[in-house]
C-alpha cells in the first residue's frame, strides 16, 4: 500500500491487488542463553504486468507499466520465554 500527499503525481487508477513470487533465505544465530538474532534476505518479482494511470500537473495523461524487483533485508531479536 502506498500513499503520497505530494502534488507532483496524482494516482487515478491504482492497482488494488499485486501477487508476487520470490524466495527468502534466513537463519538464527544464538548470541546468549535465551536470546538470538534472526535475519533474512528475500527477493520478489510481480507475477503480472500492472499499469498505473498518472496525471502530472501541466503534462498530458500517460500510462506507465509497473514492473520491478522487491528486495528486503531484515534482522530481529528472538527471546526465549522460559
C-alpha positions, 0 to 999 in steps of 0.5 A: 500500500502506498500513499503520497500527499505530494502534488507532483503525481496524482494516482487515478487508477491504482492497482488494488491487488499485486501477487508476487513470487520470490524466495527468502533465505534466513537463519538464527544465530544464538548470541546468549542463553535465551536470546538470538538474532534472526535475519533474512534476505528475500527477493520478489518479482510481480507475477503480472504486468500492472499499469498505473494511470498518472496525471502530472500537473501541466503534462498530458495523461500517460500510462506507465507499466509497473514492473520491478524487483522487491528486495528486503533485508531484515534482522530481529531479536528472538527471546526465549520465554522460559 
